[in-house]
């Protein structure tokens, strides 16, 4: 996928993954980038997350990011902090990016194992020499249990371009999840505005995904701008939101072992936050996810997930819809169970809910729960 103006990307196999697949990538710009960051709220954040957050707080501009997969460099003690600093410093030198603060880092993979800095040191020169104006190899290099690379692009009026690349399949739940997201644009959007809107966009998209209710210590979503092309601010924000929603759907659809994308639409909540809570509660429920996998229109599981959440609801005003069929409206509604089960035999199942007590609305995304999910995670390190 063609990158926006000002960006280059590359990827190589550095020997971090035993499989020999691509596992080291970089996104780079010769000129300083505007950027914004949303990262995991996990208590045991990996060194790459803590380092990036510190640079974000200080307001420093950056020239890009280096990413490794196959090793999370998390829960590795003080040595892990120094390994991450070496990762940043070696990458800065290889990319001729100036000061070590100018390059961010990201790691994803197995927790608790030391980052193989020697492999990275030996292969970084090759990484720096293989820069291209496309993102395909980079998207592949950041994958772990993903079954497919995740990329989305849009070209706006005037020629400005936004390209989003993500990874994520399991251990997916707010805040954030086992996901890495890198969005690049050449739109000339002010640094302050980029930081202002990025948190809200992530709250409505990436932080509304749940695959299994688990959150990892390594996750982050970043947006970078080379600020080269004049754009309409409103059009840019709409396009950026659309890119992130499409990446969100790709991550949820590729949930470990998943066969279906689950989309939950909630309206009529007392406020936005309660709409988010209710939608996530439904998407997270193992019982709902199992019913979706089995094409079982068991709306009682949806109702109990709502009632167990912190969202305020009145049963008398509650409406539940499944694949466009109203199954509950203050009380059970008649429907053809076999026909509705057949309607669920598709790649996307949509649950719609109206709490009937306000104007808050939100979406959440998840997937079905399958025996394959258990197999993948039972065998992950063995």
Secondary structure, 3 states (H helix, E strand, C coil): CECCCCCEEEEECCCCCCCCCCCEEEEEEEEEEEEEEEECCCCCCCHHHHHHHHHHHHCCCEEEEEEEEEECCCCCHHHHHHHHHHHHHHHHHHHCCCCHHHEEEEEEEECCCCCCHHHHHHHHHHHHHCCECECHHHHHHCCCCCCCCEEEEEECCCCCEEEEEEEECCCCECCCCCEEEEEEEEECCCHHHHHHHHHHHHHHCHHHEECCCCCCCCCEEEEEEEEEECCCHHHHHHHHHHHHHHHHHHHHHCCCCCCCEEEEEEEEECCHHHHHHHHHHHHHCHHHHHHHHCCCCCHHHHHHHHHHCCCCCCHHHCEEEECCEEEEECCECCCCHHHHHHHCCCCEEEEEEECCCCCEEEEEEEECCCHHHHHHHHCCCC
